[in-house]
């Protein structure tokens, strides 16, 4: 991909990663992009770099606009590997450029590079950088989603450069949201936003609300939101801001995700009548088998629903490994505003359902107790009990959902 002008004299100069399917354990079936941006002004400024493997792509794109040696400023909004590890390649070509970064970002960057050879200046919220006819303003966003994170606002162009916030893992020949919605669909783009939020930003809902409020309080007018992954928001940047606020405030569908795994199909045979019970109460449900589904997809479906039922057979008196892995992943994401329950089968001792509830309580989730567990294969009477359990759970979900 060649450089793409996103506004007068401001260019996308990043790279498209069509092939990546595992992004630090996060399934990325759509691929991703590593976005960075070049501002042509009296002082030519580069915002962020890209993953090291794609350094040649960004350097070629920059070179298609200007000699990289003319870069005067490099702004690093975020020091995660996919955004900063080609910094030395840029600085080799522009050794006199000044790097602007948060204080915590500088401390982290020292673990990647010898900074003594470069001119590095730290910035904080409210600091500005005049590069000619443009003024750039910095806003620190710690834990959105790393301690070093910040965003950069181009005042005259009304562009907010947001590093990982408001991004999506989408590889596309399109650079903008409106283009992607035409070639694909608005629904697919929205799904990519939810997927990204659920798997990366779920723990930081309160920080998201605080920082969006801070942006609004500063009176930033925003024509474009330019993240470091996926599509650039130019058609309606308020749409993604609204989606983030909805998710940060706990918005979810009044529906149920049934997420399970099975050893000898007994737990699987429980999932069907439980789902029928949920539907009998008028709620939609999604059934997800963990070993047939990427963890990141299961996390997304959990996040989209107000209620979730986790099903696991007992193996050696504890949770089945794939279910335990899912719950460990979920616990790290610290979900809120969800109601959960558990079901499962066992041979003689049981233990999986009990452990699931222990994990739920560690996460501070609302629970419907007791769960349902049965020995060996479900009988017709057991299937009827599963149906009633689904109905009871659905009623509790609807009651809980009224609070939102």
C-alpha positions in Angstrom: 0.0 0.0 0.0 1.2 3.5 -0.9 0.9 6.5 1.4 -2.7 7.8 1.6 -3.5 11.4 2.2 -6.1 11.6 5.0 -6.3 15.4 5.1 -4.3 18.1 3.4 -0.6 17.3 3.9 -1.3 14.6 6.4 -0.6 11.0 5.3 -1.2 7.4 6.4 2.2 5.8 5.9 1.6 2.5 7.7 1.5 -1.2 6.7 -1.2 -3.8 6.2 -0.6 -7.2 7.8 -2.9 -9.5 5.7 -1.6 -12.8 7.2 -1.5 -12.3 11.0 -4.0 -14.7 12.7 -2.5 -14.7 16.2 -1.9 -11.3 17.8 -0.3 -12.1 21.2 -2.9 -14.9 21.7 -5.8 -12.9 20.3 -7.3 -14.5 17.1 -7.3 -12.0 14.2 -9.2 -13.7 11.3 -9.4 -10.3 9.5 -5.7 -9.5 9.8 -4.7 -6.1 11.0 -2.9 -2.9 10.1 -0.1 -0.9 11.8 -1.1 2.7 11.2 1.3 5.6 11.5 1.0 9.1 10.1 3.2 11.8 8.5 2.5 15.5 8.8 4.0 17.7 6.2 4.7 21.2 7.7 7.7 23.4 8.4 8.8 20.7 10.8 7.9 17.4 9.2 6.5 15.1 12.0 5.9 11.4 12.1 3.3 10.0 14.6 4.2 6.5 15.7 6.1 3.8 13.9 5.1 0.2 13.0 6.0 -3.4 14.0 9.6 -4.1 13.1 8.7 -6.7 10.5 7.0 -4.0 8.5 9.7 -1.3 8.8 10.5 -1.4 5.1 6.9 -0.7 4.2 6.6 2.4 6.3 10.0 3.7 5.2 9.0 3.2 1.6 5.7 5.0 2.2 7.4 7.9 3.9 9.9 8.0 1.1 7.1 8.3 -1.4 6.1 11.6 0.2 9.4 13.1 1.5 13.0 12.1 2.1 12.9 10.5 5.6 16.0 12.5 6.6 13.9 15.6 6.7 11.8 14.4 9.6 12.2 16.8 12.5 9.8 15.3 15.1 8.8 11.7 16.0 5.8 11.4 18.3 5.5 8.1 20.1 1.9 7.7 21.5 2.4 4.1 22.7 5.5 1.9 23.2 3.9 -1.6 22.5 6.0 -3.7 20.1 3.7 -3.3 17.2 4.0 0.5 17.3 7.6 1.2 18.3 10.0 -1.5 17.3 10.9 0.1 14.0 11.8 3.4 15.7 15.5 2.7 15.3 15.0 2.2 11.5 13.4 5.6 11.3 16.0 7.3 13.5 18.8 5.8 11.4 17.5 7.9 8.5 16.6 10.9 10.6 19.2 10.9 13.4 18.6 14.6 14.3 14.9 14.2 14.8 13.4 14.9 18.3 11.3 12.2 19.9 8.3 13.3 21.9 6.9 10.8 24.4 5.3 10.5 27.8 7.5 10.2 30.9 6.4 6.6 31.4 6.8 6.0 27.7 10.4 7.1 27.9 11.1 4.7 30.8 9.7 1.9 28.8 11.4 2.9 25.6 14.8 2.6 27.5 14.1 -1.1 27.7 14.0 -1.3 23.9 16.7 1.1 22.7 19.8 3.0 23.9 18.2 6.5 24.1 21.5 8.3 24.7 22.1 8.6 21.0 18.8 10.4 20.4 17.2 13.7 21.5 14.1 12.6 23.6 11.7 15.1 25.2 8.9 14.1 27.5 5.5 15.6 27.4 2.4 15.6 29.6 -1.3 16.5 29.3 -1.7 20.0 27.9 1.7 20.4 26.4 1.8 21.6 22.8 4.2 21.4 19.9 4.1 24.0 17.1 5.4 22.5 13.9 4.6 25.5 11.5 1.0 26.3 10.7 -0.1 23.5 13.0 -0.2 23.0 16.7 -0.2 19.5 18.2 -1.6 19.0 21.7 -0.9 16.0 23.9 -3.2 14.2 26.3 -2.0 11.4 28.5 -4.2 8.3 28.7 -2.5 6.0 31.2 -3.9 2.4 31.2 -5.7 3.1 27.9 -4.3 0.6 27.5 -0.7 0.8 28.8 0.8 3.1 31.4 2.7 5.1 28.8 -0.3 5.7 26.5 -1.2 9.2 25.2 -3.1 10.7 22.3 -2.1 13.6 20.0 -4.6 16.2 18.7 -3.9 18.2 15.6 -5.9 21.4 16.3 -6.1 23.0 12.9 -7.0 19.7 11.2 -9.3 18.5 13.9 -7.6 15.0 13.9 -7.2 12.9 17.0 -4.4 10.4 16.8 -5.4 7.8 19.3 -2.9 4.9 19.2 -4.7 1.7 20.1 -8.0 3.3 21.2 -10.8 3.2 18.7 -8.9 0.7 16.5 -9.9 -2.6 15.1 -8.0 -5.6 13.8 -8.9 -5.4 10.2 -6.7 -5.7 7.1 -8.2 -4.0 4.2 -7.3 -2.1 1.0 -9.6 0.6 2.4 -8.2 3.2 4.8 -11.4 4.8 5.9 -14.6 3.7 7.6 -16.9 4.9 4.9 -14.9 3.0 2.2 -15.0 -0.2 4.3 -18.7 0.1 4.9 -19.3 0.2 1.2 -17.0 -2.6 0.3 -18.1 -4.8 3.3 -20.8 -3.5 5.7 -21.3 -1.2 8.7 -22.3 -4.3 10.7 -18.9 -6.0 10.0 -17.0 -2.8 11.1 -19.1 -2.5 14.3 -18.4 -6.2 15.0 -14.7 -5.5 14.6 -14.9 -2.6 17.1 -16.7 -4.8 19.7 -14.2 -7.6 19.2 -11.3 -5.3 19.8 -12.8 -3.6 22.8 -13.9 -6.9 24.4 -10.5 -8.6 24.0 -8.2 -5.6 24.8 -10.0 -2.7 26.4 -12.7 -4.4 28.5 -10.7 -3.8 31.8 -10.5 -0.1 31.2 -14.1 1.1 31.0 -13.8 3.7 33.7 -10.7 5.1 32.2 -12.4 5.3 28.8 -15.3 7.3 30.3 -12.9 9.6 32.1 -10.7 10.3 29.1 -13.6 10.8 26.7 -15.1 13.3 29.2 -11.7 15.0 29.3 -11.6 15.3 25.5 -15.0 16.8 25.6 -14.1 19.2 28.3 -11.1 20.4 26.3 -13.5 21.3 23.5 -11.6 19.2 20.9 -13.5 19.4 17.7 -13.0 16.0 15.9 -13.3 15.5 12.2 -11.1 12.4 12.1 -10.1 9.8 14.6 -6.9 8.1 13.4 -6.1 4.9 15.4 -3.0 2.7 15.0 -5.0 -0.3 13.9 -7.7 -0.8 11.3 -9.9 1.9 9.6 -9.6 5.6 10.1 -12.9 7.2 11.3 -13.8 10.2 9.0 -17.5 9.6 8.1 -18.8 9.8 11.7 -16.1 9.7 14.4 -18.8 10.3 16.9 -20.1 6.8 16.2 -17.1 5.0 17.6 -17.0 7.4 20.6 -20.6 6.5 21.3 -19.9 2.8 20.9 -17.1 3.0 23.4 -19.2 5.0 25.9 -22.0 2.5 25.6 -19.6 -0.5 26.2 -17.9 1.4 29.1 -21.3 2.0 30.7 -22.2 -1.7 30.5 -24.5 -1.7 27.5 -25.3 -5.3 26.4 -28.0 -7.3 24.7 -30.7 -8.8 26.8 -29.6 -12.2 25.7 -27.5 -15.2 26.9 -24.2 -16.7 25.7 -23.9 -20.4 26.5 -20.2 -21.2 26.5 -19.1 -24.7 27.1 -16.9 -27.6 26.4 -17.5 -31.3 26.6 -15.6 -34.6 27.1 -18.1 -37.4 26.3 -20.9 -35.2 25.1 -22.9 -35.2 28.3 -22.3 -31.5 29.0 -23.0 -30.8 25.3 -26.4 -32.6 25.7 -27.2 -30.3 28.6 -26.6 -27.2 26.5 -29.4 -27.8 24.1 -32.4 -28.0 26.5 -30.9 -25.1 28.6 -30.9 -23.0 25.4 -34.5 -24.0 24.7 -35.4 -22.9 28.2 -33.8 -19.5 27.6 -35.7 -19.1 24.4 -38.9 -20.1 26.0 -38.6 -16.9 28.1 -38.2 -14.8 25.0 -34.5 -14.3 25.1 -32.1 -15.0 22.3 -29.0 -17.2 23.0 -25.8 -18.1 21.4 -24.2 -21.5 21.9 -20.4 -21.6 21.7 -18.2 -24.7 22.0 -14.8 -23.7 23.2 -12.6 -26.2 21.4 -14.4 -25.3 18.1 -14.2 -21.6 18.7 -11.2 -19.2 19.1 -11.1 -17.8 22.6 -11.3 -14.2 21.4 -14.6 -15.0 19.6 -16.0 -16.6 22.8 -14.9 -13.5 24.8 -16.6 -11.2 22.3 -19.9 -13.2 22.5 -19.7 -13.2 26.3 -19.3 -9.4 26.2 -22.2 -8.8 23.8 -24.7 -10.6 26.1 -26.1 -9.6 29.5 -26.0 -13.1 30.7 -23.7 -16.1 30.3 -23.8 -19.8 31.2 -20.5 -21.6 31.5 -20.7 -25.4 31.0 -17.9 -27.8 31.9 -17.5 -31.5 32.6 -15.5 -32.4 35.7 -12.0 -33.7 35.0 -9.9 -34.8 38.1 -12.4 -32.9 40.3 -11.8 -29.5 38.6 -12.8 -27.6 35.5 -12.2 -29.1 32.1 -8.9 -27.5 30.8 -10.4 -25.5 27.9 -13.1 -24.0 30.2 -10.5 -23.2 32.9 -8.4 -21.5 30.2 -11.4 -19.4 29.0 -12.2 -18.3 32.6 -8.6 -17.4 33.3 -8.6 -15.3 30.2 -11.9 -13.7 31.1 -10.8 -13.0 34.7 -7.9 -11.0 33.4 -10.3 -8.8 31.4 -12.2 -8.0 34.6 -15.8 -8.0 33.1 -18.5 -6.0 34.9 -22.3 -5.7 34.6 -22.9 -9.3 33.6 -24.8 -12.1 35.3 -23.6 -15.7 35.1 -24.3 -19.3 36.0 -22.8 -22.7 35.5 -23.7 -26.2 34.4 -21.9 -29.5 33.8 -21.7 -33.2 34.1 -19.5 -35.5 36.2 -18.8 -39.2 36.7 -18.6 -39.6 40.4 -17.1 -36.7 42.4 -18.1 -33.5 40.7 -16.2 -30.2 41.2 -16.3 -28.3 37.9 -19.5 -26.3 38.6 -18.4 -25.5 42.1 -15.0 -24.2 40.8 -16.8 -22.1 38.1 -18.8 -20.3 40.8 -15.6 -19.7 42.8 -14.1 -18.0 39.7 -17.2 -16.0 39.1 -17.0 -14.7 42.7 -13.4 -13.8 42.2 -14.4 -11.6 39.3 -17.2 -10.0 41.3 -19.9 -11.1 38.8 -23.6 -11.4 39.7 -24.5 -15.1 39.9 -27.6 -17.3 39.6 -27.2 -20.2 42.1 -27.2 -23.0 42.4 -26.0 -24.2 39.0 -27.1 -27.5 37.6 -24.9 -30.6 37.4 -25.7 -34.3 36.8 -23.9 -37.6 36.7 -22.9 -39.3 33.5 -25.4 -38.8 30.6 -28.6 -36.8 31.0 -31.9 -38.7 31.2 -35.2 -37.3 30.0 -35.9 -36.0 33.5 -32.4 -34.4 33.5 -33.2 -32.7 30.2 -36.4 -31.3 31.6 -34.4 -30.0 34.6 -32.0 -28.3 32.2 -34.9 -26.7 30.4 -36.2 -25.3 33.6 -32.8 -24.1 34.6 -32.5 -22.2 31.3 -35.9 -20.6 32.0 -35.0 -19.6 35.5 -31.7 -18.1 34.4 -33.3 -16.2 31.5 -35.8 -14.6 34.0 -32.9 -13.6 36.2 -31.1 -12.1 33.2 -34.2 -10.0 32.3 -34.6 -8.8 35.8 -30.9 -7.9 36.1 -31.0 -6.2 32.7 -33.6 -3.7 33.9 -30.8 -2.0 35.9 -29.2 -0.8 32.7 
